Amino acid sequence: MAMNTPEQSQLGRPAPYVDRYDASLLFPLSRQPKRAEMGLPGAVPFFGADLWTAFELSWLTPRGKPQVAIMHITVPCETPNIVESKSFKLYLNSFSNTAFGSAQEVRERIRADVSEAVWRGAPAQSSVGVRLLGPEQFDQEPVQELDGLSLDRLDIDCDRYTPAPDLLTAALAEQPVDEVLTSNLLKSNCLVTGQPDWGSVQIRYSGPQIDQGSLLRYLVSYRNHNEFHEQCVERIFMDLWRRCKPVKLVVYARYTRRGGLDINPFRTSHPMALPANARTARQ
C-alpha cells in the first residue's frame, strides 16, 4: 500500500470547504518515517496518546436545525498513523450541512471514520475515543495550567533554535529525584507550511536530576524546527530518555489551537492514566 506523505496533503494549498459529509477528506500519515529518523525502527519505549479538541463541530437535525458541540478525541500512540490536521478540519466541516438523527450518531460516525484512518494498514484494528459536549456542558470545561515548577523563571542566554540534545545534562552520579517541570516557551513550526505552533510542555520524571537551565535551553531550541506536534513530543521524550537516563519519564505538551483544533501529545515510559483533556488559558 502506498504511503501518504505530508507534501501530498492539503497543507499550504487552497482547499474547497465541502459542507456535506465526506469521510474521504481524512488524510492519514504514517508515524513510522519520523520515528525511524529518531532511531525507533520498531517498538517504541513509550505509551500514551494524542489528545485532540475540536471547537468547531456542527451538524443539522433531521428538521434542519443546526447543532454545535465541543469534541474530545483520544488517539493512542500505538496507531500506525496520525491524521493531518487540516484534513481533519475539512472533514469536520463536511458535517455542517448534513443531517444526523442525534449527537450519538455523529459521535459514532466520527469514531468509526477516525479509527479507520489512524489504524489503516495495521493487522489489527482498534478504536479512538470520542466524547461530544453539548452547549449545556460548555461551562463545565475547565481552564487550567500545567502543574509543576516553571523553568521560565530562569534568567538564561539562548542562542540555539534547532533541536540541540547535546545541551541536556543530568547529575548521573548523584541521588535520584522526582520532579515536575514546565515551560510555556515551546514553539515549533508546521512540517509543511512553516507556520508557527505555540505550546506549553510538562516534564515529569524520576531519576538523575536534570539541569534545569540546560533543559530550558533545549526546549527553546525547537523554536525554528519544522515538525508536527506529535513528532516534537516524541523527539523531546527520546532525547531526555537517552541523555538523562530517567527511571520514569512523562512528556506532555499542549499546543494552541489552529483552525478550531488543538493537539496535545502525551508520552510516558510506564502505563498510567491519561491526563484530563483540560485546556490552558492560551488554548
DORO-473933 format. One line per field, with one value per residue: residue number from 0; x, y, z of N, C-alpha, C in turn; residue in one letter. Coordinates in steps of 0.2 Angstrom, whole numbers, plus 5000, padded with zeros to 4 digits. Layout:
<vexvos>
i = c(NUM:...);
n_east = c(X:...);
n_north = c(Y:...);
n_up = c(Z:...);
ca_east = c(X:...);
ca_north = c(Y:...);
ca_up = c(Z:...);
c_east = c(X:...);
c_north = c(Y:...);
c_up = c(Z:...);
aa = c(A:...);
</vexvos>
This chain:
<vexvos>
i = c(0:1:2:3:4:5:6:7:8:9:10:11:12:13:14:15:16:17:18:19:20:21:22:23:24:25:26:27:28:29:30:31:32:33:34:35:36:37:38:39:40:41:42:43:44:45:46:47:48:49:50:51:52:53:54:55:56:57:58:59:60:61:62:63:64:65:66:67:68:69:70:71:72:73:74:75:76:77:78:79:80:81:82:83:84:85:86:87:88:89:90:91:92:93:94:95:96:97:98:99:100:101:102:103:104:105:106:107:108:109:110:111:112:113:114:115:116:117:118:119:120:121:122:123:124:125:126:127:128:129:130:131:132:133:134:135:136:137:138:139:140:141:142:143:144:145:146:147:148:149:150:151:152:153:154:155:156:157:158:159:160:161:162:163:164:165:166:167:168:169:170:171:172:173:174:175:176:177:178:179:180:181:182:183:184:185:186:187:188:189:190:191:192:193:194:195:196:197:198:199:200:201:202:203:204:205:206:207:208:209:210:211:212:213:214:215:216:217:218:219:220:221:222:223:224:225:226:227:228:229:230:231:232:233:234:235:236:237:238:239:240:241:242:243:244:245:246:247:248:249:250:251:252:253:254:255:256:257:258:259:260:261:262:263:264:265:266:267:268:269:270:271:272:273:274:275:276:277:278:279:280:281:282);
n_east = c(5004:5003:5011:5005:5012:5017:5018:5009:4997:4983:4989:4995:4989:4976:4959:4944:4929:4921:4904:4896:4894:4909:4919:4931:4939:4948:4966:4977:4994:5009:5016:5029:5040:5046:5048:5058:5068:5071:5078:5070:5065:5057:5047:5042:5048:5038:5022:5005:4995:4987:4979:4965:4956:4941:4934:4925:4913:4898:4882:4866:4850:4837:4827:4833:4839:4853:4866:4878:4894:4907:4922:4931:4945:4953:4968:4977:4995:4999:4994:4997:4996:4994:4982:4982:4981:4974:4967:4958:4951:4944:4937:4928:4921:4913:4902:4893:4882:4875:4862:4859:4853:4855:4866:4873:4874:4882:4894:4897:4899:4910:4919:4921:4926:4938:4945:4947:4955:4967:4971:4973:4980:4986:4988:4978:4963:4958:4950:4947:4945:4930:4922:4908:4903:4889:4881:4875:4885:4896:4900:4906:4919:4935:4948:4965:4982:4997:5003:5018:5035:5040:5051:5053:5056:5070:5084:5092:5104:5100:5104:5102:5092:5087:5084:5094:5100:5112:5113:5107:5110:5113:5113:5121:5128:5123:5111:5095:5080:5063:5054:5043:5042:5039:5036:5032:5037:5039:5040:5037:5037:5025:5027:5026:5021:5028:5022:5019:5019:5013:5016:5014:5024:5025:5036:5038:5047:5057:5073:5091:5095:5089:5098:5091:5093:5099:5089:5079:5085:5087:5073:5069:5077:5069:5063:5064:5061:5055:5042:5028:5017:5015:5027:5037:5035:5038:5051:5057:5055:5063:5075:5077:5076:5087:5098:5098:5094:5082:5073:5059:5048:5038:5031:5022:5013:5004:4997:4993:4977:4973:4964:4952:4956:4965:4980:4987:5000:5004:5016:5023:5034:5029:5015:5000:4987:4978:4980:4967:4959:4961:4960:4973:4975:4980:4975);
n_north = c(4994:5011:5024:5039:5056:5070:5081:5078:5082:5093:5104:5120:5123:5130:5125:5118:5121:5108:5105:5094:5078:5069:5057:5053:5064:5064:5062:5051:5050:5041:5036:5031:5035:5047:5042:5032:5040:5046:5035:5024:5011:5000:4994:5005:5014:5019:5024:5031:5044:5055:5069:5077:5092:5098:5113:5117:5111:5106:5101:5096:5094:5082:5090:5101:5110:5118:5111:5112:5107:5104:5094:5080:5070:5055:5048:5034:5032:5020:5019:5016:5027:5045:5059:5071:5088:5098:5091:5085:5096:5100:5088:5088:5100:5096:5090:5100:5104:5093:5081:5073:5060:5061:5067:5056:5048:5056:5056:5042:5040:5049:5042:5030:5033:5041:5031:5021:5028:5031:5018:5012:5000:4993:4976:4973:4981:4994:5006:5024:5036:5046:5060:5070:5086:5095:5111:5114:5109:5116:5126:5118:5115:5115:5128:5127:5128:5119:5109:5111:5115:5130:5132:5144:5154:5155:5165:5165:5163:5161:5154:5145:5137:5126:5109:5104:5092:5089:5099:5095:5090:5079:5075:5062:5054:5057:5056:5050:5060:5066:5075:5088:5098:5113:5123:5137:5141:5133:5131:5127:5124:5121:5106:5106:5119:5128:5137:5145:5135:5136:5131:5123:5114:5100:5091:5076:5067:5053:5050:5053:5070:5082:5096:5111:5123:5119:5111:5120:5128:5118:5115:5128:5127:5121:5131:5136:5124:5112:5102:5091:5092:5079:5073:5081:5080:5067:5067:5075:5067:5056:5061:5066:5053:5046:5054:5059:5048:5044:5035:5034:5043:5056:5066:5079:5089:5104:5112:5127:5131:5129:5133:5129:5118:5109:5100:5088:5080:5066:5057:5043:5033:5023:5013:5022:5032:5043:5061:5073:5080:5095:5112:5125:5142:5149:5141);
n_up = c(5000:4995:5004:5012:5010:5019:5010:5001:5006:5010:5016:5016:5004:4993:4997:4994:5004:5009:5013:5015:5022:5021:5022:5016:5016:5026:5030:5032:5040:5041:5056:5056:5048:5054:5066:5064:5060:5072:5077:5080:5074:5076:5089:5101:5115:5124:5131:5128:5121:5109:5112:5106:5103:5097:5092:5083:5078:5070:5065:5057:5063:5059:5055:5050:5059:5066:5076:5089:5096:5107:5105:5111:5107:5108:5103:5102:5105:5099:5087:5069:5061:5061:5059:5047:5051:5045:5036:5044:5049:5038:5036:5047:5045:5034:5040:5042:5035:5034:5039:5054:5065:5078:5092:5096:5085:5077:5084:5084:5070:5068:5077:5070:5058:5060:5067:5058:5049:5057:5060:5048:5038:5048:5055:5065:5070:5081:5092:5092:5105:5108:5113:5115:5119:5123:5122:5135:5143:5142:5151:5160:5156:5161:5163:5165:5170:5167:5180:5190:5193:5186:5173:5166:5174:5175:5172:5158:5144:5127:5112:5102:5090:5084:5086:5100:5107:5113:5123:5134:5151:5166:5183:5184:5193:5206:5219:5215:5209:5211:5200:5193:5180:5170:5155:5146:5134:5123:5106:5089:5071:5058:5049:5035:5030:5038:5047:5063:5078:5094:5111:5127:5139:5149:5160:5168:5179:5186:5193:5189:5193:5182:5174:5175:5168:5157:5152:5149:5139:5129:5126:5121:5110:5100:5093:5079:5072:5061:5062:5065:5079:5087:5083:5088:5102:5104:5100:5110:5121:5118:5117:5131:5137:5132:5135:5148:5156:5164:5177:5176:5165:5159:5146:5141:5131:5127:5114:5106:5099:5081:5067:5074:5081:5093:5097:5108:5113:5123:5131:5139:5150:5156:5160:5163:5169:5157:5156:5161:5147:5148:5144:5142:5147:5136:5126);
ca_east = c(5000:5007:5011:5004:5017:5015:5018:5003:4991:4980:4993:4998:4985:4969:4955:4937:4926:4915:4899:4892:4898:4914:4925:4937:4944:4953:4972:4982:5001:5012:5021:5035:5046:5049:5051:5064:5073:5073:5081:5065:5063:5052:5044:5044:5049:5033:5015:5002:4990:4987:4973:4963:4950:4939:4929:4921:4909:4891:4878:4859:4845:4833:4822:4837:4841:4860:4868:4885:4897:4915:4923:4937:4946:4959:4971:4983:5001:5001:4991:5002:4995:4991:4978:4985:4976:4970:4962:4953:4946:4940:4932:4923:4917:4909:4896:4890:4876:4872:4858:4860:4847:4857:4873:4876:4875:4888:4899:4899:4902:4917:4924:4922:4930:4945:4948:4949:4961:4973:4973:4974:4987:4988:4985:4973:4960:4955:4946:4949:4940:4927:4917:4905:4900:4884:4881:4873:4891:4902:4903:4910:4926:4940:4954:4970:4988:5000:5006:5025:5040:5041:5058:5054:5059:5077:5087:5097:5105:5098:5106:5101:5085:5085:5084:5101:5100:5118:5113:5104:5114:5109:5118:5120:5132:5120:5105:5089:5075:5056:5052:5038:5045:5035:5038:5027:5041:5039:5037:5040:5034:5022:5032:5025:5020:5032:5018:5021:5015:5015:5014:5017:5026:5026:5041:5038:5052:5061:5080:5096:5092:5091:5100:5085:5095:5101:5083:5075:5089:5085:5066:5069:5080:5064:5059:5064:5061:5049:5039:5022:5016:5017:5034:5041:5035:5042:5059:5059:5055:5068:5082:5078:5077:5093:5104:5097:5093:5077:5069:5052:5048:5032:5032:5015:5013:4998:4998:4987:4973:4973:4958:4947:4958:4971:4983:4991:5003:5006:5020:5025:5038:5026:5007:4997:4980:4979:4978:4961:4960:4959:4964:4976:4972:4982:4971);
ca_north = c(5000:5017:5028:5046:5060:5077:5085:5077:5084:5099:5109:5126:5123:5132:5119:5119:5119:5104:5105:5088:5073:5066:5053:5053:5070:5062:5061:5048:5050:5036:5039:5027:5038:5051:5038:5029:5046:5046:5029:5020:5007:4995:4995:5012:5014:5024:5023:5037:5046:5062:5072:5082:5095:5102:5118:5120:5105:5107:5097:5098:5089:5080:5096:5106:5115:5117:5109:5113:5103:5103:5086:5077:5064:5052:5044:5030:5032:5014:5019:5017:5034:5051:5062:5078:5092:5102:5087:5084:5102:5099:5083:5091:5105:5092:5089:5106:5105:5086:5080:5067:5059:5063:5068:5050:5046:5060:5053:5035:5041:5051:5037:5025:5036:5042:5025:5018:5032:5030:5011:5010:4997:4989:4970:4973:4987:4996:5012:5030:5038:5052:5062:5076:5090:5100:5118:5113:5106:5121:5129:5113:5114:5120:5131:5126:5127:5113:5110:5110:5121:5134:5133:5150:5159:5155:5170:5162:5165:5156:5156:5139:5137:5120:5104:5103:5087:5090:5104:5091:5086:5077:5073:5054:5051:5059:5053:5052:5065:5066:5082:5090:5104:5115:5129:5140:5143:5128:5134:5124:5126:5116:5102:5108:5126:5133:5141:5143:5131:5138:5126:5123:5107:5097:5085:5073:5061:5051:5048:5058:5077:5086:5103:5115:5128:5116:5109:5126:5130:5113:5116:5134:5126:5119:5137:5136:5117:5111:5095:5090:5091:5073:5071:5085:5077:5060:5068:5078:5061:5051:5065:5065:5046:5044:5058:5060:5042:5044:5029:5036:5049:5058:5072:5081:5096:5107:5117:5132:5129:5132:5131:5126:5111:5109:5093:5088:5074:5064:5051:5041:5027:5017:5013:5027:5036:5049:5067:5076:5085:5102:5117:5130:5149:5151:5137);
ca_up = c(5000:4995:5010:5011:5013:5021:5004:4997:5010:5009:5020:5012:4997:4993:4998:4994:5010:5007:5018:5015:5025:5017:5026:5012:5017:5031:5027:5037:5038:5045:5061:5056:5045:5059:5072:5061:5060:5079:5079:5083:5068:5078:5095:5104:5123:5127:5130:5128:5116:5106:5114:5102:5105:5091:5094:5078:5076:5069:5060:5056:5064:5053:5053:5048:5064:5067:5082:5090:5101:5108:5104:5113:5103:5110:5098:5105:5101:5096:5080:5064:5058:5063:5054:5046:5055:5040:5033:5050:5050:5032:5037:5052:5041:5030:5044:5044:5031:5034:5044:5058:5069:5085:5093:5097:5078:5075:5088:5081:5064:5069:5080:5065:5052:5063:5069:5051:5046:5061:5061:5042:5036:5054:5055:5069:5071:5087:5091:5096:5110:5105:5118:5112:5124:5121:5125:5142:5146:5140:5157:5164:5153:5165:5160:5170:5168:5168:5186:5191:5194:5180:5170:5163:5179:5175:5168:5154:5137:5122:5105:5098:5089:5081:5092:5102:5113:5117:5128:5140:5156:5172:5188:5184:5199:5212:5221:5210:5212:5207:5198:5188:5177:5165:5152:5141:5129:5117:5099:5083:5065:5054:5045:5028:5029:5042:5051:5070:5083:5101:5115:5134:5140:5156:5160:5175:5179:5192:5191:5190:5192:5175:5175:5173:5163:5150:5149:5146:5133:5125:5124:5117:5103:5095:5090:5072:5070:5057:5063:5068:5087:5089:5082:5093:5109:5104:5100:5117:5126:5117:5119:5138:5139:5131:5138:5155:5159:5170:5178:5173:5161:5156:5142:5139:5128:5125:5109:5105:5093:5075:5064:5079:5083:5097:5098:5114:5114:5130:5131:5146:5149:5160:5160:5168:5166:5153:5159:5158:5142:5150:5140:5146:5145:5129:5121);
c_east = c(5004:5006:5010:5010:5014:5014:5012:4997:4989:4984:4996:4994:4978:4965:4948:4934:4920:4910:4894:4896:4902:4920:4931:4942:4949:4960:4977:4989:5004:5016:5028:5041:5050:5052:5057:5070:5076:5077:5076:5062:5057:5047:5046:5044:5044:5026:5012:4997:4991:4980:4971:4957:4948:4933:4924:4917:4902:4888:4871:4855:4841:4828:4826:4840:4848:4861:4875:4887:4904:4916:4930:4939:4953:4962:4977:4989:5003:4998:4997:5002:4993:4986:4981:4979:4972:4965:4956:4948:4942:4935:4926:4918:4912:4902:4891:4883:4873:4868:4859:4855:4849:4864:4877:4878:4881:4894:4902:4902:4909:4922:4925:4927:4937:4948:4950:4955:4967:4976:4974:4980:4989:4984:4979:4970:4958:4951:4949:4944:4937:4922:4914:4902:4895:4884:4879:4879:4896:4905:4906:4917:4931:4945:4959:4977:4992:5004:5014:5029:5041:5049:5059:5056:5066:5079:5093:5098:5103:5101:5106:5094:5083:5087:5092:5101:5107:5118:5111:5110:5110:5115:5118:5123:5129:5114:5099:5084:5068:5055:5047:5040:5040:5038:5033:5031:5042:5036:5041:5036:5031:5027:5032:5025:5024:5028:5019:5016:5017:5012:5017:5019:5027:5031:5041:5043:5055:5068:5085:5093:5094:5093:5094:5087:5096:5094:5079:5079:5087:5078:5066:5072:5075:5061:5059:5064:5055:5047:5032:5022:5018:5024:5039:5041:5039:5049:5061:5060:5061:5075:5083:5079:5084:5099:5104:5096:5088:5075:5062:5052:5041:5033:5025:5015:5006:4999:4992:4983:4974:4968:4953:4950:4965:4973:4988:4994:5005:5010:5023:5029:5035:5019:5005:4991:4982:4977:4971:4963:4957:4963:4967:4973:4974:4978:4964);
c_north = c(5006:5021:5036:5050:5067:5082:5084:5079:5091:5105:5114:5126:5126:5125:5121:5117:5115:5104:5100:5083:5069:5063:5053:5059:5069:5060:5058:5049:5045:5039:5036:5031:5043:5047:5034:5034:5047:5040:5024:5016:5003:4998:5001:5011:5018:5022:5030:5038:5053:5064:5078:5085:5099:5106:5120:5114:5107:5103:5099:5092:5087:5085:5102:5111:5113:5115:5110:5109:5105:5096:5085:5071:5061:5047:5040:5031:5026:5014:5019:5024:5039:5054:5069:5083:5096:5097:5085:5090:5101:5094:5085:5096:5102:5090:5094:5107:5098:5085:5073:5066:5061:5064:5061:5047:5050:5057:5047:5036:5044:5046:5032:5027:5037:5036:5021:5021:5030:5023:5008:5006:4992:4982:4969:4980:4988:5003:5018:5032:5045:5054:5069:5080:5095:5106:5118:5111:5111:5124:5124:5112:5118:5123:5130:5125:5121:5114:5108:5116:5124:5135:5140:5156:5160:5161:5167:5165:5159:5158:5150:5138:5131:5115:5103:5098:5087:5095:5100:5088:5084:5074:5065:5051:5053:5055:5055:5057:5063:5073:5083:5097:5107:5121:5131:5142:5139:5132:5130:5127:5120:5113:5105:5115:5131:5138:5140:5139:5133:5133:5127:5115:5106:5091:5083:5067:5059:5048:5054:5065:5080:5093:5107:5120:5125:5113:5114:5128:5125:5114:5122:5132:5123:5125:5138:5129:5116:5103:5096:5090:5085:5071:5075:5082:5071:5062:5071:5072:5057:5055:5064:5058:5044:5047:5059:5054:5041:5037:5029:5042:5050:5065:5073:5088:5098:5113:5121:5130:5132:5129:5127:5120:5112:5101:5093:5081:5072:5057:5049:5034:5021:5018:5018:5030:5042:5055:5069:5081:5092:5107:5122:5137:5151:5147:5140);
c_up = c(5000:5001:5008:5013:5015:5015:5000:5000:5007:5012:5015:5005:4998:4993:4998:5001:5009:5014:5018:5017:5020:5021:5022:5013:5022:5028:5032:5035:5043:5050:5060:5053:5050:5065:5070:5061:5067:5081:5082:5077:5070:5084:5098:5112:5127:5126:5129:5122:5114:5108:5110:5105:5099:5094:5089:5074:5076:5064:5061:5059:5058:5051:5051:5053:5066:5074:5083:5096:5101:5108:5107:5110:5106:5105:5101:5101:5098:5089:5075:5061:5063:5058:5053:5048:5050:5037:5038:5050:5044:5033:5042:5049:5037:5034:5044:5041:5030:5040:5047:5063:5076:5086:5094:5090:5075:5078:5085:5074:5064:5071:5074:5060:5054:5064:5063:5049:5050:5061:5054:5040:5042:5053:5060:5070:5078:5086:5095:5101:5107:5111:5115:5118:5121:5124:5132:5146:5146:5146:5162:5162:5157:5160:5166:5167:5170:5175:5186:5192:5187:5178:5168:5168:5179:5170:5164:5147:5133:5115:5100:5097:5084:5086:5093:5108:5117:5123:5135:5145:5162:5176:5189:5190:5206:5213:5217:5214:5208:5206:5193:5186:5171:5161:5147:5135:5123:5111:5094:5077:5062:5049:5038:5027:5032:5046:5058:5074:5090:5106:5122:5135:5147:5156:5167:5175:5186:5189:5192:5188:5186:5177:5171:5168:5157:5147:5146:5139:5127:5122:5119:5110:5098:5091:5083:5068:5067:5058:5066:5076:5089:5089:5087:5100:5109:5104:5107:5121:5124:5119:5127:5140:5138:5134:5145:5160:5165:5170:5175:5170:5158:5152:5140:5137:5126:5120:5108:5099:5087:5071:5068:5081:5088:5097:5104:5115:5121:5129:5138:5145:5153:5160:5165:5165:5162:5157:5157:5153:5143:5147:5145:5144:5138:5123:5120);
aa = c(M:A:M:N:T:P:E:Q:S:Q:L:G:R:P:A:P:Y:V:D:R:Y:D:A:S:L:L:F:P:L:S:R:Q:P:K:R:A:E:M:G:L:P:G:A:V:P:F:F:G:A:D:L:W:T:A:F:E:L:S:W:L:T:P:R:G:K:P:Q:V:A:I:M:H:I:T:V:P:C:E:T:P:N:I:V:E:S:K:S:F:K:L:Y:L:N:S:F:S:N:T:A:F:G:S:A:Q:E:V:R:E:R:I:R:A:D:V:S:E:A:V:W:R:G:A:P:A:Q:S:S:V:G:V:R:L:L:G:P:E:Q:F:D:Q:E:P:V:Q:E:L:D:G:L:S:L:D:R:L:D:I:D:C:D:R:Y:T:P:A:P:D:L:L:T:A:A:L:A:E:Q:P:V:D:E:V:L:T:S:N:L:L:K:S:N:C:L:V:T:G:Q:P:D:W:G:S:V:Q:I:R:Y:S:G:P:Q:I:D:Q:G:S:L:L:R:Y:L:V:S:Y:R:N:H:N:E:F:H:E:Q:C:V:E:R:I:F:M:D:L:W:R:R:C:K:P:V:K:L:V:V:Y:A:R:Y:T:R:R:G:G:L:D:I:N:P:F:R:T:S:H:P:M:A:L:P:A:N:A:R:T:A:R:Q);
</vexvos>
